[in-house]
Amino acid sequence: MTEAITTVRALTNAQEVYFMKNGTYTTNLADLDVSTPKSDYYTYACDQQTCYGHTTTSLSLPVVEFYMQYAQNSISLGKHFCIAAPYNEINRAICSSLGDRDTTRDSRYFLLK
């Protein structure tokens, strides 16, 4: 989980720098001035609104999503989430230990501190 949060935070910071230079976000990680570690647990990506880490194993780890500061049409601008998905008590416990539930989203979303 620490790996995912650290990597997604670095990607998001690089995306914000890219946005300041280019006026848009990129979906190509190679455009960003950051590298992602080879991971046995997560795969990383960015789109026009978020950078995220999704689990690549059967361990059912929570999802980590960081929303861009200037993304369009997003109710979650600048928010960083641990998402208990798939939803189960273990993932809920992991995410709730990292932050408070975001009451503007469904019960799987926890704001990272």
Secondary structure, DSSP 8 states (H G I E B T S, - for coil): -HHHHHHHHHHHHHHHHHHHHHSS--S-GGGSS------SSEEEEE-SSEEEEEE-STT---EEEEE-TT-TT-TTTT-EEEE--S--HHHHHHHHHHS-B-TTS-TTEEE--
